[in-house]
Amino acid sequence: MMLFSVYFQHDCSLCKFGVKCSYAEAGISDDSRSATIDVVADVRNERIVVLGGSGFVGSAICKAAVSKGIEVISLSRSGRPTYSGSWVDQVNWVPGMFTCCFTGDVFYANWDEVLVGATAVVSTLGGFGSEEQMKRINGEANVVAVNAAKDFGIPKFILISVHDYNLPSFLLSSGYFTGKRKAESEVLSKYPNSGVVLRPGFIYGKRRVDGFELPLDLVGEPLERILSAVENFTKPLNALPASDLILVPPVSVDDVAYAVVNAVRDDDFFGVFTIEQIKEAAAKVKV
């Protein structure tokens, strides 16, 4: 008869299992009882901080992360959303992180409290307005967040940016695009081996605005299918200025969210990701 005893040792994020085997029969020497097999397994628990988690893209990220067992903290102006859902109750909603980008101060937070134990920070910060406002909310606010995360020792930073459109230079020099690229540069320089930049185009899904639900998926989903189906035929047109405003397929907000989940889980997932790569990453974790 073979008897087993198991001991468990917990040390930070590593679990160590020891297994002892002894044989009471079959003429096996009792010395075998002292043999121990150690198995060391990495069972890291993911904990992410989502900047702008109550927004359109941010809430989708929170929902997807919770569905995959990831602990989530959301920081945004409004805090907890007004709508209900089982996943909403599983997110730690922290309000008051940002002042409105139109009032002056762009960004502030008590990082020492919100970043404790986090394994990644995800930023969905961005918006439109005057040139100065767009530079601050798309660029400077993200730069502040990247540096705060880096200084605190957070191992990964994930930025939701924007597709690299072939627009005329006078449009690409606007505060929106220069701000986004400034944020990208900060992520990739401070996190060269773990930073993630997702570049979606038009993001569709059910978007809530002032209590109303805008079904952007009614337009975005069929458009994505059509443009994806004719992509091989439209490629020669991609060189035309601003052509990708029309020809680049939209991407589902759920695909963006699950691509973030993939990035959080996979240490080999880093760098800049295009629309097609976002969809491929999402497919790996969707069920």
Salt bridges, closest charged atoms under 4 A:
ASP30 OD1 - ARG33 NH2 3.28
ASP38 OD2 - LYS16 NZ 3.88
GLU46 OE2 - ARG44 NE 2.96
GLU71 OE2 - ARG47 NE 3.02
ASP89 OD1 - ARG80 NH2 2.50
GLU140 OE1 - ARG136 NE 3.99
ASP164 OD1 - ARG181 NH2 3.81
GLU184 OE2 - ARG181 NH1 2.49
GLU184 OE1 - ARG199 NH2 2.58
GLU186 OE2 - LYS190 NZ 2.85
GLU213 OE2 - ARG208 NH2 3.79
ASP217 OD2 - LYS206 NZ 2.84
GLU221 OE2 - ARG225 NH2 3.02
GLU224 OE2 - LYS279 NZ 2.86
ASP244 OD2 - HIS163 NE2 3.25
ASP255 OD1 - LYS286 NZ 2.58
ASP267 OD1 - ARG44 NH2 3.32
